[in-house]
Amino acid sequence: VQLQASGGGLVQPGGSLRLSCSASGSFVIDDLGWYRQTPGRQRELVATISSSGISHYADSVRGRFTISTENTKNAVYLQMNSLKPEDTAVYYCNLRTVYSDDYWGQGTQVTVSS
């Protein structure tokens, strides 16, 4: 199983970015998600979406970020609006199978700065 993430970059506060992640290989998805990590801190959940379409967000991003999927492409997206400097991090996409196996993308840097 391989996950390929893209879409990170530098954006000003208040701006928007859209992250994309596509999965290839053989798997049965339980849920897909995005996590982020900054230096010296543990990786934290940003948003997840289950195979039935139920989404969950961290309190810090609820109302600003939207997670979505495109099942035909085994893809997951993260639309990030009203970005803040504290959103700066490396963002990782995650795929969890029905057997509770976790797979991670390579990470994409998001920097929010003026």
N, C-alpha and C positions, 0 to 999 in steps of 0.2 A: 504494500500500500504506500503510495506516495502522495503528498500534498504539496501543491505549489501556490504560494501566496504572492500577491502583488498589490500595488496601489499606494504604498506609503510615499512619504515625501515631506517637504517643508511647507507649512501653511501658516498664515497669520492668525492670531486669535480672532475667533468669530467665523473663521472660514470652514470649509467642508472638504472631506476626502471620502473616497469609497474604496474599501479594501475588497479584494477578490481572492478566492481560494478554490482551486479545483482539485478533486481527488481522483486518483486512478488506481486500479487494482481490483482485487476481489474482496468484497466485504458486504456486510449487512449493517446499515447505519442505525444506531440508536439515537444519537444526536450529534450535531455539529456545533462548533462554538468558536469564539474568539477570546483569547487571553492576552494579557500584556505584562511586561516586566521592565522595571527600571533598575539601574545598577544598585546592588546591595539590598534589593528587596525580593521577596518571593513573587513568583508568577501569580497574577490574580485574574479571576474571572471577569470578563467584560460582558459577554452575552452568549447565550446558548439557545438553540432551537431544536426541538425534538422531531422525530420522524413524523409525528402527528401534527406538527406545526405549532406546538406550544413554545413560546419564547420566554426567556428569563433574562433580566438585566441587573447589573450591579446598580446600586442606588446612585452612584456617582455619574452614571451615563444615561439613566432612564429619562426619556423625554428628549434626548439629544441624539442618541444612536439608534439605528434600526438594523436588526439582523434579518436576513432573508435567504432563501435557498432557491435553487433551480435544479429540480431533481433529475431532469433529463441529462444534465451535465455534471451531476454530483458536485455541484458548486455551492459555496456559501459566500455571502456578501455582508459587509458591514458598512452601512452608510453613516458617516459621522458628521454631524452638523454642530454649529456653535462650539467649535473646538476651543479648548482652554489650554494654557501652558501646562497644566497638570495632567493633560492627556498625553504628553510626550512620553513615549515608551517604544519598545520593540513589541510589535503585535504578532501573535502566533495563532494560526488556525488549528483547530483540533477536531478530530473525528473519533468518536467512540462507537465501537461496534456493539451489537447485541450480546456479545460475549465479554463485554467490559474491557476490550483491548483499546488502548489509546494510541493514536497516531498524531504526529505534529508536523506542521509545516516548518519552513526554514526561518521564519520570522521576517517581518518587514518594519523598517524604522519609520515612525511618525514623529515629527518634530513640529511643535506649535510655538512659534516665536515671531516677534515683530522685528 
